[in-house]
Amino acid sequence: MKHTLRSILCCTAAVLSLAACQSVPHHEAVPAGTRSLSINGPSGKISSIIETPEIAEDAQCPMVILMHGYGSQKNDPIMANVGRKLKERGIASIRFDFDGHGESEGKFENMTLTTEKNDAKAVYEYVRALPYVSTIGMAGHSQGGLIASLVTAEMKDKVSAAVLMAAAACLVDDARNGTTLGAHFDPKNIPAEGISVGGRRLGRNFLVEAQKLDVYSIVPAYTNPVAIIYGSQDFGFSHAQRYKDAYKNAELTVFPGDDHGYSRNFDKACTIAADFLKKHLTK
């Protein structure tokens, strides 16, 4: 009986020891570089690019999820520049094409704020499983900035810091007023086929969802650090202070006379974003 009990205890200890070893991430050294990949998303394959600094064996570094704006793609100059600056600061990044954009699957006319949020969540789950990733941040420009504000409100402490660059919360006002990027429509009678915007068809579901969205009752759920960056001549600048006031822990940077793409302060805006993320992701 004593031998049997001893055998059971020894086997149990061995199992517990193995489980403990398996719970510790292990990976080979990750060389600095850029690689393309596809991630399974709810609307199909999500075309992505990961940019990493040199990562020693079994070491970890922060990861930032970068999100482009409406009608753009993963190599958007702002997001690509932020990614390069993050790499210089020892931080990895992943930028991707939302569904129906760039090289990702899905149809542009089926895109909504919800489908884009779901894409961002799928990318999060992918990078969260990478053994070399420690903390995770998010940054987005224009509509990507709006998506960042909505996703972080849902994910809360899973995202350690966020940067909203010219976040286009104004698209909610536009959808309610019947004007979107120069296209005009009856906001109370949106065509079933959607509307034509810049040569693309924007789906009815996108506009209906946007009309119902109450951004500033949602985003306060996120209490980790947020950087908000706008040009004072941005078409969505009226939302800069509203975003700032909605958050518990936010910094607002305004470039006087600058536009939606920071044409006067491009590098400075990207540097502010990268420095903010380094400060709050590498504590």
C-alpha positions in Angstrom: 0.0 0.0 0.0 2.8 2.4 0.9 4.5 1.7 -2.4 1.3 2.3 -4.3 0.7 5.6 -2.6 4.3 6.6 -3.2 3.9 5.8 -6.9 0.7 7.8 -7.2 2.3 10.8 -5.5 5.4 10.6 -7.7 3.2 10.4 -10.8 1.1 13.3 -9.7 4.2 15.4 -9.0 5.6 14.6 -12.5 2.3 15.6 -14.2 2.2 18.9 -12.2 5.8 19.6 -13.1 5.2 19.0 -16.8 2.1 21.2 -16.7 4.2 24.0 -15.1 6.8 23.7 -17.8 4.2 23.8 -20.6 2.6 26.9 -19.1 5.8 28.9 -19.7 6.1 30.3 -23.2 9.2 29.1 -25.1 10.4 30.3 -28.4 13.6 30.7 -30.4 15.1 34.1 -31.0 13.1 36.3 -33.3 15.2 38.2 -35.8 14.3 41.8 -36.6 12.3 42.0 -39.8 9.0 42.2 -41.6 6.9 39.3 -42.7 3.5 38.9 -44.4 0.8 36.5 -43.2 -2.9 35.8 -43.4 -5.0 35.5 -40.3 -8.4 33.7 -40.2 -11.1 36.4 -39.7 -14.9 36.3 -39.5 -15.2 37.7 -43.1 -12.3 35.6 -44.5 -8.5 35.9 -44.6 -7.1 39.0 -43.1 -3.9 40.1 -44.9 -1.4 41.3 -42.4 2.2 42.4 -41.9 4.2 41.9 -38.7 7.2 44.1 -38.0 9.5 43.0 -35.1 12.7 44.2 -33.5 15.4 41.7 -32.6 13.9 39.5 -29.8 16.3 37.2 -27.8 15.3 33.6 -27.2 12.6 33.4 -24.5 12.4 37.2 -24.3 9.2 39.1 -24.9 8.3 42.6 -26.2 5.1 44.6 -26.5 2.9 44.3 -29.7 0.8 47.1 -31.2 -2.1 46.5 -33.5 -2.3 49.2 -36.1 -5.5 50.0 -38.0 -6.0 52.0 -41.2 -8.9 54.2 -42.1 -11.9 54.0 -44.4 -10.9 52.9 -48.0 -7.2 52.7 -47.1 -5.0 49.6 -46.5 -2.3 48.2 -44.2 0.5 50.2 -45.9 -1.2 53.5 -45.1 1.7 55.9 -44.6 0.7 56.9 -41.1 0.3 53.4 -39.8 3.4 52.1 -41.6 5.5 55.0 -40.2 4.2 54.4 -36.6 5.2 50.7 -37.1 8.7 51.6 -38.1 9.1 54.0 -35.1 7.8 51.3 -32.8 10.4 48.8 -34.1 13.1 51.4 -33.4 11.9 51.5 -29.8 12.0 47.7 -29.4 8.2 47.2 -30.0 6.6 44.8 -32.5 3.6 45.8 -34.5 1.0 44.2 -36.8 -0.9 46.2 -39.4 -3.7 44.6 -41.5 -6.3 45.2 -44.2 -9.8 45.3 -42.8 -12.4 43.1 -44.6 -13.0 44.3 -48.1 -9.9 46.4 -48.1 -6.5 45.9 -49.7 -5.6 42.2 -49.9 -8.1 40.9 -47.3 -11.1 38.8 -48.2 -14.7 40.1 -47.9 -16.7 42.6 -49.8 -16.3 46.3 -49.2 -20.1 46.9 -49.4 -20.6 44.4 -46.6 -18.1 46.2 -44.3 -19.6 47.8 -41.1 -18.1 49.1 -37.9 -19.0 45.7 -36.3 -17.1 43.7 -39.0 -14.1 45.9 -38.5 -14.2 45.4 -34.7 -14.4 41.7 -35.3 -11.4 41.8 -37.6 -9.4 43.7 -34.9 -10.4 41.1 -32.3 -9.3 38.3 -34.5 -5.9 39.9 -35.0 -5.7 40.5 -31.2 -6.3 36.8 -30.6 -3.6 35.9 -33.1 -0.9 38.1 -31.6 -1.9 37.2 -28.0 -1.0 33.6 -28.7 2.5 34.5 -29.9 5.1 33.5 -27.3 7.2 36.6 -27.7 4.4 39.1 -27.1 4.0 40.7 -23.6 1.7 43.7 -23.4 -0.6 44.7 -26.3 -1.6 48.2 -27.5 -3.8 49.5 -30.3 -3.5 52.5 -32.6 -5.7 53.6 -35.4 -6.0 56.5 -37.9 -9.4 57.9 -39.0 -12.0 55.2 -39.1 -9.3 52.9 -37.7 -9.0 55.3 -34.7 -12.8 55.0 -34.1 -12.5 51.2 -34.3 -9.6 51.4 -31.8 -11.8 53.4 -29.4 -14.7 50.9 -29.7 -12.7 47.7 -29.4 -10.7 48.9 -26.4 -13.9 49.8 -24.6 -15.0 46.1 -25.1 -11.6 44.5 -24.3 -10.7 46.9 -21.5 -7.5 45.7 -19.6 -6.6 43.2 -22.4 -5.3 46.3 -24.2 -2.7 48.2 -22.2 -2.7 51.5 -24.1 -4.3 53.1 -27.1 -3.6 55.9 -29.6 -6.4 57.5 -31.6 -5.1 59.5 -34.6 -7.7 61.7 -36.1 -10.4 59.2 -35.0 -13.4 59.6 -37.3 -16.2 59.7 -34.8 -17.7 62.3 -37.1 -18.9 59.6 -39.4 -21.7 59.1 -36.9 -22.8 62.7 -37.3 -22.5 62.3 -41.1 -24.7 59.2 -41.2 -27.4 61.0 -39.2 -27.1 64.1 -41.4 -27.2 62.3 -44.7 -23.7 63.2 -45.9 -20.7 60.9 -46.1 -17.4 61.9 -47.7 -19.3 64.1 -50.2 -22.1 61.7 -50.9 -25.6 62.9 -50.0 -28.6 60.7 -49.1 -31.9 60.7 -47.2 -30.8 59.5 -43.7 -34.4 58.4 -43.0 -34.6 56.4 -46.2 -31.2 54.9 -47.0 -31.3 52.9 -50.2 -31.3 49.1 -49.8 -28.2 48.9 -52.1 -26.4 51.6 -50.0 -24.7 54.6 -51.5 -21.8 55.3 -53.9 -18.9 57.0 -52.2 -15.7 57.7 -54.1 -16.4 55.1 -56.7 -17.2 52.4 -54.1 -20.5 51.2 -52.7 -21.0 51.8 -49.0 -23.5 49.4 -47.6 -26.8 50.4 -46.0 -25.9 48.4 -42.9 -22.8 50.5 -42.3 -24.9 53.7 -42.3 -27.7 52.3 -40.2 -25.3 51.0 -37.6 -23.4 54.3 -37.5 -26.6 56.3 -37.0 -27.4 54.2 -33.9 -23.9 54.4 -32.4 -23.4 56.4 -29.2 -19.6 56.7 -29.1 -19.3 58.6 -25.9 -21.4 56.3 -23.8 -19.2 53.4 -24.9 -15.6 54.6 -24.8 -15.4 55.5 -21.1 -15.4 51.8 -20.3 -11.7 51.9 -21.3 -9.6 53.3 -18.4 -6.0 52.6 -19.5 -3.9 55.4 -21.0 -5.1 56.9 -24.3 -3.4 59.4 -26.6 -5.7 61.5 -28.8 -4.0 63.3 -31.8 -5.8 65.8 -34.1 -5.1 68.6 -36.5 -7.2 71.6 -35.8 -8.4 71.7 -39.5 -9.4 68.1 -39.5 -13.0 67.6 -40.6 -13.6 65.6 -37.4 -11.8 68.0 -35.0 -15.0 68.8 -33.2 -14.7 65.4 -31.6 -11.2 65.9 -30.2 -12.2 67.4 -26.9 -15.3 65.1 -26.6 -13.0 62.1 -26.8 -10.6 63.7 -24.2 -13.5 64.4 -21.8 -14.9 60.9 -22.2 -11.8 59.1 -21.0 -10.5 58.9 -17.4 -6.9 58.7 -18.5 -6.3 60.6 -21.8 -3.8 63.0 -23.4 -4.9 65.3 -26.2 -2.4 66.7 -28.7 -3.7 69.3 -31.3 -1.6 70.6 -34.2 -2.9 74.1 -35.1 -3.7 74.5 -38.8 -3.1 70.8 -39.6 -5.4 68.4 -41.4 -6.7 64.9 -41.2 -3.4 63.4 -42.5 -1.1 65.6 -40.5 0.5 67.0 -43.7 2.3 69.7 -41.6 3.3 67.5 -38.7 3.4 64.0 -40.2 6.6 62.7 -38.6 5.9 64.5 -35.3 2.4 62.9 -35.0 3.8 59.5 -35.6 6.6 60.1 -33.1 4.2 61.2 -30.4 2.2 58.0 -31.0 5.2 55.7 -30.8 6.7 57.4 -27.8 3.3 57.2 -25.9 3.0 53.5 -26.7 6.6 52.8 -25.6 6.0 54.7 -22.3 2.9 52.7 -21.4 3.7 49.3 -22.8 7.2 48.9 -21.5 6.7 49.7 -17.8 
